[in-house]
Amino acid sequence: MREHIWANHAHVFPEKSKEGATVNDLKALMAECGIEKAVCFTCFRDQYERAGLPGDSLDWLYSEIKNDDSLIGFGTVDFERDDIEYQMDKMLSYGFKGIKIHPAAQEINIMSEKARRVYEKAQKDGLFLSFHTGLHWHRIADYNVLLFDEVAWHYPELRFSMEHIGGYHFFRDALCVMCNAKRNSEHDTVFAGWTSIEMKENGLPGEWSISDDELRTVILQTGNTRSIFGLDFPYKKADYVKTAIERIENLDIPEEAKAGILGLNLKNALNM
């Protein structure tokens, strides 16, 4: 088994908010799957309020991981509030490295005024953004994957990942955005999140499936340094994670690409 695996994209919740999704549950999965470090996203406001705890989800995540070097905190923004910069300053004060944004679930337009305030400050302060991409049952005009080219154009030093690589329906759009973003910077800014992209057992694609040939194409067209492995915990369990790691190890891509996907690219993207 490969040593020093770093993984993105773990959602964590207070115990009373979602069963089997606590920080301790994540730690158990990491131990079973041989993962050294993982990025954990705090939950959204409505998910936190279910637990009936004081403060907000940023306070909660900080208290849960502040003494744990194996976990890297990412905040979430409550777009119903206007104090966007205050929320982001709190994340920075807690040492969080980035923000999880789910445009469809949060029902925001990718290029809305509040979203652009997030991008402006994240670019300035070096926060990494992990976006959900792909079908998610909200108005597609708000989160059409090609809109991420606008984000990359207007904020050329902003680093972000397109999680799920657009899913089955928008994979080529996501790849197009990544290839087009080569114009922006001397360093990598737009990353493919290799998260929940398994093929179905019958060999046909599901809503998030990305084929082996498509994954190889990501590496061919974007290089070895712009893909990052994601867990999608707690929605994916240890058996899936181990199978996903094995899939990457067996893929016909350069060894440098495998090392990057399974840790080095995330480490570099977060400047760690």
KAFEN-V450615 format. One record per pair of residues at least 4 apart in sequence whose ideal C-beta (glycine too) atoms are under 8 Angstrom apart, sorted by the first residue. I is the first residue (numbers start at 1). J is the second residue. D is the distance in whole Angstrom. If there is no record, write none. Layout:
i->(I | I)
j->(J | J)
d->(D | D)
//
This chain:
i->(1 | 2 | 2 | 2 | 2 | 2 | 3 | 3 | 4 | 4 | 5 | 5 | 5 | 5 | 5 | 5 | 5 | 5 | 6 | 6 | 6 | 6 | 6 | 6 | 6 | 6 | 6 | 6 | 7 | 7 | 7 | 7 | 7 | 7 | 7 | 7 | 7 | 7 | 7 | 7 | 8 | 8 | 8 | 8 | 8 | 8 | 8 | 8 | 8 | 8 | 8 | 8 | 9 | 9 | 9 | 9 | 9 | 9 | 9 | 9 | 9 | 9 | 10 | 10 | 10 | 10 | 10 | 10 | 10 | 10 | 10 | 11 | 11 | 11 | 11 | 11 | 11 | 11 | 11 | 11 | 12 | 12 | 12 | 12 | 12 | 12 | 12 | 12 | 12 | 12 | 12 | 12 | 13 | 13 | 13 | 13 | 13 | 13 | 13 | 13 | 13 | 14 | 14 | 14 | 14 | 14 | 14 | 15 | 15 | 15 | 16 | 16 | 16 | 16 | 17 | 17 | 17 | 17 | 17 | 17 | 18 | 18 | 18 | 18 | 20 | 20 | 21 | 21 | 21 | 21 | 22 | 23 | 23 | 23 | 23 | 23 | 23 | 24 | 25 | 25 | 25 | 26 | 26 | 26 | 26 | 26 | 26 | 27 | 27 | 27 | 27 | 28 | 29 | 29 | 29 | 29 | 29 | 29 | 29 | 30 | 30 | 30 | 30 | 30 | 31 | 32 | 32 | 33 | 33 | 33 | 33 | 34 | 35 | 35 | 36 | 36 | 37 | 37 | 37 | 37 | 37 | 38 | 38 | 38 | 38 | 38 | 39 | 39 | 39 | 39 | 39 | 39 | 39 | 39 | 39 | 40 | 40 | 40 | 40 | 40 | 40 | 41 | 41 | 41 | 41 | 41 | 42 | 42 | 42 | 42 | 42 | 42 | 42 | 42 | 42 | 42 | 43 | 43 | 43 | 43 | 44 | 44 | 44 | 44 | 44 | 44 | 44 | 45 | 45 | 45 | 45 | 45 | 45 | 46 | 47 | 48 | 48 | 48 | 48 | 53 | 54 | 55 | 55 | 56 | 56 | 57 | 57 | 57 | 58 | 58 | 58 | 58 | 58 | 58 | 58 | 58 | 59 | 60 | 61 | 61 | 61 | 61 | 61 | 62 | 62 | 62 | 62 | 62 | 64 | 65 | 65 | 66 | 66 | 72 | 72 | 72 | 73 | 73 | 73 | 73 | 73 | 74 | 74 | 74 | 74 | 74 | 74 | 74 | 75 | 75 | 75 | 75 | 75 | 75 | 75 | 75 | 75 | 76 | 76 | 76 | 77 | 77 | 77 | 77 | 77 | 77 | 77 | 78 | 79 | 79 | 79 | 79 | 79 | 81 | 82 | 83 | 84 | 84 | 84 | 84 | 84 | 85 | 85 | 85 | 86 | 87 | 88 | 88 | 88 | 88 | 88 | 88 | 88 | 89 | 90 | 91 | 91 | 91 | 92 | 92 | 92 | 96 | 97 | 97 | 97 | 97 | 98 | 98 | 98 | 98 | 98 | 98 | 99 | 99 | 99 | 99 | 99 | 99 | 100 | 100 | 101 | 101 | 101 | 101 | 101 | 101 | 101 | 101 | 102 | 102 | 102 | 102 | 103 | 103 | 103 | 103 | 103 | 103 | 103 | 103 | 103 | 103 | 104 | 104 | 104 | 104 | 104 | 104 | 105 | 105 | 105 | 107 | 107 | 108 | 108 | 108 | 108 | 109 | 109 | 109 | 109 | 110 | 110 | 110 | 110 | 110 | 110 | 110 | 110 | 110 | 111 | 111 | 111 | 111 | 111 | 112 | 113 | 114 | 115 | 116 | 116 | 117 | 118 | 118 | 119 | 119 | 119 | 119 | 119 | 119 | 120 | 120 | 121 | 121 | 122 | 122 | 122 | 122 | 122 | 122 | 123 | 123 | 123 | 126 | 128 | 128 | 128 | 128 | 128 | 129 | 129 | 129 | 129 | 130 | 130 | 130 | 130 | 131 | 131 | 131 | 131 | 131 | 132 | 132 | 132 | 132 | 133 | 133 | 133 | 133 | 133 | 133 | 133 | 133 | 133 | 133 | 133 | 133 | 134 | 134 | 134 | 134 | 134 | 134 | 134 | 134 | 134 | 135 | 135 | 135 | 135 | 135 | 136 | 138 | 138 | 139 | 140 | 143 | 144 | 144 | 145 | 145 | 145 | 145 | 145 | 145 | 146 | 146 | 146 | 147 | 148 | 148 | 148 | 148 | 148 | 148 | 149 | 149 | 149 | 149 | 149 | 150 | 151 | 151 | 151 | 152 | 152 | 152 | 152 | 152 | 152 | 152 | 152 | 152 | 153 | 156 | 156 | 156 | 157 | 157 | 157 | 158 | 159 | 159 | 159 | 159 | 159 | 160 | 160 | 160 | 161 | 161 | 161 | 161 | 161 | 161 | 161 | 162 | 162 | 162 | 162 | 162 | 162 | 162 | 162 | 163 | 163 | 163 | 164 | 164 | 164 | 164 | 164 | 164 | 165 | 165 | 165 | 165 | 165 | 165 | 165 | 165 | 165 | 165 | 166 | 166 | 166 | 166 | 166 | 166 | 167 | 167 | 167 | 167 | 167 | 168 | 168 | 168 | 168 | 168 | 168 | 169 | 170 | 171 | 171 | 171 | 172 | 173 | 174 | 174 | 175 | 175 | 175 | 175 | 175 | 175 | 176 | 177 | 177 | 178 | 178 | 178 | 178 | 178 | 178 | 178 | 179 | 179 | 181 | 181 | 184 | 184 | 185 | 188 | 188 | 188 | 188 | 188 | 190 | 191 | 191 | 191 | 191 | 191 | 192 | 192 | 192 | 192 | 192 | 193 | 193 | 194 | 194 | 194 | 194 | 194 | 194 | 194 | 194 | 194 | 195 | 195 | 195 | 195 | 196 | 196 | 196 | 196 | 196 | 197 | 197 | 197 | 197 | 197 | 198 | 198 | 198 | 198 | 198 | 198 | 198 | 199 | 199 | 199 | 199 | 199 | 199 | 200 | 200 | 200 | 200 | 204 | 205 | 205 | 205 | 210 | 210 | 211 | 212 | 212 | 212 | 212 | 213 | 214 | 215 | 215 | 215 | 216 | 216 | 216 | 216 | 217 | 218 | 218 | 219 | 219 | 219 | 219 | 219 | 219 | 222 | 222 | 224 | 224 | 224 | 224 | 224 | 225 | 225 | 225 | 225 | 226 | 227 | 227 | 227 | 227 | 228 | 228 | 228 | 228 | 229 | 229 | 229 | 229 | 229 | 229 | 229 | 231 | 231 | 232 | 233 | 236 | 236 | 236 | 237 | 238 | 239 | 240 | 241 | 242 | 243 | 244 | 245 | 245 | 246 | 247 | 248 | 248 | 248 | 249 | 251 | 253 | 253 | 254 | 255 | 256 | 257 | 258 | 259 | 259 | 260 | 260 | 261 | 263 | 264 | 265 | 266 | 267 | 268)
j->(34 | 34 | 245 | 249 | 258 | 262 | 34 | 36 | 36 | 263 | 33 | 34 | 35 | 36 | 229 | 245 | 262 | 263 | 35 | 36 | 37 | 38 | 229 | 262 | 263 | 264 | 266 | 267 | 30 | 35 | 37 | 38 | 39 | 229 | 230 | 231 | 241 | 262 | 263 | 266 | 38 | 39 | 130 | 161 | 163 | 193 | 195 | 228 | 229 | 230 | 231 | 266 | 39 | 41 | 130 | 163 | 193 | 195 | 230 | 231 | 232 | 233 | 26 | 38 | 39 | 40 | 41 | 231 | 232 | 233 | 234 | 21 | 40 | 41 | 43 | 100 | 232 | 233 | 234 | 235 | 21 | 22 | 23 | 25 | 26 | 40 | 41 | 42 | 43 | 61 | 64 | 233 | 17 | 18 | 21 | 22 | 43 | 47 | 48 | 51 | 234 | 22 | 43 | 48 | 51 | 53 | 60 | 19 | 22 | 51 | 50 | 51 | 52 | 53 | 21 | 43 | 47 | 48 | 50 | 51 | 43 | 47 | 50 | 234 | 25 | 234 | 25 | 26 | 233 | 234 | 26 | 27 | 40 | 64 | 65 | 68 | 71 | 28 | 29 | 233 | 234 | 30 | 38 | 40 | 71 | 233 | 234 | 31 | 68 | 70 | 71 | 32 | 33 | 35 | 231 | 233 | 237 | 238 | 241 | 34 | 35 | 36 | 38 | 70 | 35 | 238 | 242 | 238 | 241 | 242 | 245 | 245 | 231 | 241 | 70 | 263 | 69 | 70 | 71 | 72 | 263 | 70 | 71 | 72 | 231 | 233 | 71 | 72 | 73 | 74 | 97 | 98 | 130 | 266 | 270 | 61 | 65 | 71 | 72 | 73 | 74 | 74 | 75 | 76 | 100 | 130 | 48 | 57 | 58 | 60 | 61 | 73 | 74 | 75 | 76 | 100 | 47 | 48 | 57 | 76 | 48 | 57 | 76 | 78 | 102 | 105 | 106 | 49 | 56 | 57 | 76 | 78 | 80 | 50 | 57 | 53 | 56 | 57 | 60 | 60 | 59 | 59 | 60 | 60 | 78 | 61 | 75 | 76 | 62 | 75 | 76 | 87 | 90 | 91 | 94 | 96 | 63 | 64 | 65 | 73 | 75 | 94 | 96 | 66 | 73 | 94 | 95 | 96 | 68 | 71 | 73 | 94 | 95 | 97 | 270 | 272 | 91 | 94 | 95 | 96 | 97 | 96 | 97 | 98 | 99 | 100 | 128 | 130 | 87 | 88 | 90 | 91 | 94 | 96 | 98 | 99 | 100 | 99 | 100 | 101 | 84 | 87 | 88 | 99 | 101 | 114 | 118 | 87 | 84 | 106 | 108 | 114 | 115 | 87 | 114 | 87 | 88 | 114 | 117 | 118 | 121 | 89 | 117 | 121 | 90 | 91 | 92 | 99 | 118 | 121 | 122 | 125 | 127 | 93 | 94 | 96 | 99 | 127 | 96 | 125 | 127 | 127 | 127 | 128 | 270 | 272 | 122 | 127 | 128 | 129 | 130 | 270 | 118 | 122 | 127 | 128 | 129 | 130 | 129 | 130 | 106 | 108 | 115 | 118 | 129 | 130 | 131 | 132 | 106 | 131 | 132 | 136 | 107 | 108 | 109 | 110 | 115 | 131 | 132 | 138 | 142 | 143 | 132 | 136 | 137 | 138 | 142 | 143 | 132 | 136 | 138 | 138 | 142 | 112 | 114 | 115 | 142 | 115 | 141 | 142 | 143 | 115 | 131 | 142 | 143 | 144 | 147 | 148 | 150 | 151 | 115 | 116 | 147 | 150 | 151 | 116 | 117 | 118 | 119 | 120 | 154 | 121 | 122 | 129 | 123 | 129 | 151 | 154 | 155 | 158 | 124 | 155 | 125 | 127 | 126 | 127 | 128 | 129 | 155 | 158 | 155 | 157 | 158 | 271 | 159 | 160 | 161 | 269 | 270 | 158 | 159 | 160 | 161 | 160 | 161 | 163 | 193 | 148 | 160 | 161 | 162 | 163 | 136 | 143 | 163 | 164 | 143 | 145 | 148 | 162 | 163 | 164 | 165 | 166 | 167 | 170 | 174 | 193 | 145 | 164 | 166 | 167 | 168 | 169 | 170 | 207 | 208 | 140 | 167 | 169 | 170 | 207 | 143 | 142 | 143 | 143 | 144 | 147 | 170 | 173 | 162 | 166 | 170 | 173 | 174 | 177 | 173 | 176 | 177 | 151 | 152 | 160 | 162 | 174 | 177 | 190 | 153 | 176 | 177 | 180 | 181 | 154 | 155 | 158 | 160 | 156 | 158 | 160 | 177 | 180 | 181 | 184 | 189 | 190 | 184 | 184 | 185 | 189 | 184 | 185 | 189 | 189 | 188 | 189 | 190 | 191 | 269 | 189 | 190 | 191 | 190 | 191 | 192 | 193 | 228 | 230 | 269 | 166 | 174 | 177 | 178 | 190 | 191 | 192 | 193 | 193 | 195 | 230 | 193 | 195 | 196 | 197 | 208 | 210 | 171 | 174 | 175 | 192 | 193 | 194 | 197 | 210 | 214 | 218 | 170 | 171 | 172 | 173 | 174 | 175 | 171 | 207 | 208 | 209 | 210 | 205 | 206 | 207 | 208 | 209 | 210 | 207 | 174 | 175 | 210 | 214 | 176 | 177 | 178 | 192 | 179 | 192 | 217 | 218 | 221 | 222 | 180 | 181 | 190 | 190 | 191 | 192 | 218 | 221 | 222 | 226 | 221 | 222 | 189 | 190 | 189 | 190 | 189 | 225 | 226 | 265 | 268 | 269 | 226 | 226 | 227 | 228 | 265 | 269 | 218 | 222 | 226 | 227 | 228 | 228 | 230 | 210 | 215 | 227 | 228 | 229 | 230 | 244 | 248 | 261 | 229 | 230 | 231 | 232 | 208 | 230 | 232 | 235 | 236 | 208 | 209 | 210 | 215 | 244 | 206 | 208 | 209 | 240 | 243 | 244 | 247 | 203 | 204 | 205 | 206 | 209 | 211 | 204 | 205 | 206 | 209 | 209 | 209 | 210 | 211 | 214 | 215 | 215 | 216 | 247 | 251 | 252 | 217 | 218 | 219 | 251 | 253 | 220 | 251 | 252 | 253 | 221 | 222 | 227 | 223 | 224 | 227 | 253 | 254 | 257 | 226 | 227 | 253 | 254 | 256 | 257 | 260 | 260 | 264 | 265 | 268 | 265 | 257 | 260 | 261 | 265 | 261 | 265 | 266 | 269 | 244 | 245 | 248 | 261 | 262 | 263 | 266 | 236 | 241 | 236 | 241 | 240 | 241 | 244 | 241 | 242 | 243 | 244 | 245 | 246 | 247 | 248 | 249 | 262 | 250 | 251 | 258 | 261 | 262 | 258 | 258 | 257 | 258 | 258 | 259 | 260 | 261 | 262 | 263 | 264 | 264 | 265 | 265 | 267 | 268 | 269 | 270 | 272 | 272)
d->(5 | 7 | 7 | 7 | 8 | 6 | 8 | 7 | 5 | 6 | 8 | 6 | 5 | 6 | 8 | 7 | 5 | 5 | 7 | 6 | 5 | 7 | 8 | 7 | 4 | 8 | 5 | 6 | 8 | 5 | 8 | 5 | 7 | 5 | 6 | 5 | 8 | 8 | 8 | 7 | 8 | 5 | 6 | 7 | 8 | 6 | 7 | 5 | 7 | 4 | 7 | 6 | 7 | 7 | 6 | 6 | 6 | 5 | 3 | 5 | 6 | 8 | 5 | 5 | 6 | 5 | 7 | 5 | 8 | 4 | 8 | 7 | 8 | 5 | 7 | 8 | 8 | 6 | 6 | 7 | 6 | 7 | 5 | 8 | 6 | 5 | 7 | 7 | 7 | 7 | 7 | 8 | 4 | 4 | 4 | 7 | 5 | 6 | 8 | 7 | 8 | 7 | 8 | 7 | 4 | 6 | 6 | 8 | 5 | 7 | 7 | 4 | 7 | 8 | 7 | 6 | 5 | 7 | 5 | 4 | 8 | 7 | 8 | 7 | 5 | 5 | 6 | 8 | 7 | 4 | 7 | 6 | 7 | 5 | 6 | 8 | 7 | 7 | 7 | 8 | 7 | 6 | 7 | 6 | 8 | 6 | 8 | 6 | 8 | 7 | 8 | 6 | 6 | 8 | 7 | 6 | 7 | 5 | 7 | 8 | 4 | 8 | 6 | 7 | 8 | 5 | 8 | 6 | 5 | 5 | 7 | 8 | 8 | 8 | 7 | 8 | 8 | 5 | 7 | 6 | 8 | 7 | 6 | 7 | 6 | 8 | 8 | 5 | 8 | 6 | 7 | 7 | 7 | 7 | 8 | 7 | 7 | 5 | 7 | 6 | 7 | 5 | 8 | 7 | 4 | 7 | 8 | 4 | 6 | 7 | 4 | 7 | 7 | 6 | 6 | 8 | 4 | 5 | 5 | 7 | 7 | 7 | 5 | 8 | 8 | 7 | 7 | 6 | 7 | 7 | 8 | 5 | 7 | 7 | 8 | 7 | 7 | 4 | 7 | 6 | 8 | 4 | 6 | 7 | 8 | 6 | 8 | 7 | 6 | 5 | 8 | 7 | 5 | 6 | 7 | 8 | 6 | 6 | 6 | 5 | 7 | 8 | 8 | 6 | 7 | 4 | 8 | 8 | 8 | 4 | 6 | 8 | 8 | 5 | 7 | 8 | 8 | 6 | 7 | 4 | 7 | 6 | 7 | 5 | 6 | 5 | 8 | 7 | 7 | 8 | 8 | 4 | 8 | 5 | 8 | 5 | 8 | 7 | 5 | 8 | 6 | 6 | 7 | 6 | 7 | 8 | 6 | 7 | 8 | 6 | 5 | 5 | 8 | 7 | 8 | 6 | 7 | 6 | 5 | 6 | 7 | 6 | 7 | 6 | 7 | 7 | 7 | 7 | 7 | 5 | 7 | 7 | 7 | 6 | 6 | 4 | 7 | 7 | 7 | 6 | 7 | 8 | 7 | 6 | 5 | 7 | 8 | 5 | 4 | 6 | 6 | 7 | 7 | 7 | 6 | 8 | 5 | 7 | 8 | 5 | 7 | 8 | 8 | 7 | 6 | 7 | 5 | 7 | 5 | 8 | 4 | 7 | 8 | 5 | 7 | 5 | 8 | 7 | 7 | 8 | 6 | 4 | 7 | 4 | 7 | 4 | 7 | 5 | 7 | 6 | 7 | 6 | 7 | 5 | 7 | 6 | 7 | 7 | 8 | 4 | 8 | 6 | 8 | 7 | 6 | 8 | 4 | 7 | 7 | 7 | 6 | 6 | 6 | 6 | 7 | 7 | 7 | 7 | 7 | 6 | 8 | 6 | 6 | 8 | 6 | 8 | 6 | 7 | 5 | 6 | 7 | 7 | 6 | 8 | 8 | 4 | 8 | 6 | 8 | 6 | 5 | 5 | 4 | 7 | 5 | 7 | 7 | 6 | 6 | 7 | 7 | 4 | 7 | 7 | 5 | 6 | 7 | 7 | 6 | 7 | 6 | 6 | 6 | 8 | 5 | 7 | 8 | 5 | 7 | 4 | 6 | 6 | 7 | 5 | 7 | 6 | 6 | 8 | 7 | 5 | 5 | 3 | 8 | 7 | 6 | 7 | 6 | 8 | 6 | 5 | 7 | 6 | 7 | 6 | 7 | 8 | 6 | 7 | 8 | 8 | 7 | 5 | 4 | 4 | 5 | 7 | 5 | 7 | 7 | 7 | 6 | 8 | 6 | 8 | 5 | 7 | 6 | 8 | 5 | 6 | 7 | 6 | 6 | 7 | 7 | 7 | 7 | 8 | 7 | 7 | 4 | 6 | 7 | 6 | 8 | 4 | 6 | 7 | 8 | 6 | 7 | 6 | 7 | 5 | 8 | 7 | 6 | 7 | 6 | 7 | 8 | 4 | 7 | 4 | 6 | 8 | 8 | 6 | 5 | 7 | 7 | 7 | 7 | 6 | 6 | 4 | 5 | 6 | 6 | 5 | 6 | 6 | 5 | 8 | 6 | 5 | 7 | 5 | 7 | 7 | 7 | 6 | 8 | 7 | 3 | 5 | 8 | 6 | 3 | 8 | 7 | 6 | 5 | 8 | 8 | 5 | 7 | 6 | 6 | 5 | 7 | 7 | 6 | 6 | 6 | 6 | 6 | 7 | 7 | 7 | 6 | 8 | 7 | 6 | 6 | 7 | 6 | 6 | 6 | 5 | 8 | 6 | 8 | 8 | 5 | 7 | 6 | 6 | 6 | 4 | 5 | 8 | 5 | 6 | 5 | 8 | 8 | 7 | 7 | 5 | 7 | 5 | 7 | 6 | 5 | 7 | 6 | 5 | 7 | 6 | 5 | 8 | 7 | 6 | 7 | 5 | 6 | 8 | 7 | 6 | 8 | 3 | 7 | 5 | 5 | 7 | 4 | 7 | 6 | 6 | 6 | 4 | 7 | 8 | 8 | 8 | 6 | 7 | 7 | 7 | 8 | 6 | 8 | 6 | 8 | 5 | 6 | 5 | 7 | 5 | 6 | 8 | 4 | 8 | 7 | 5 | 6 | 7 | 6 | 8 | 6 | 8 | 6 | 7 | 7 | 6 | 8 | 6 | 7 | 6 | 6 | 6 | 6 | 6 | 7 | 6 | 7 | 5 | 7 | 5 | 5 | 7 | 8 | 6 | 5 | 4 | 5 | 5 | 8 | 6 | 7 | 7 | 7 | 7 | 5 | 6 | 7 | 5 | 5 | 7 | 7 | 7 | 7 | 5 | 5 | 8 | 8 | 6 | 6 | 4 | 8 | 4 | 6 | 8 | 7 | 6 | 6 | 6 | 6 | 6 | 6 | 7 | 6 | 7 | 6 | 6 | 6 | 6 | 6 | 6 | 7 | 4 | 6 | 7 | 6 | 6 | 6 | 6 | 7 | 5 | 5 | 4 | 6 | 6 | 6 | 6 | 6 | 5 | 8)
//
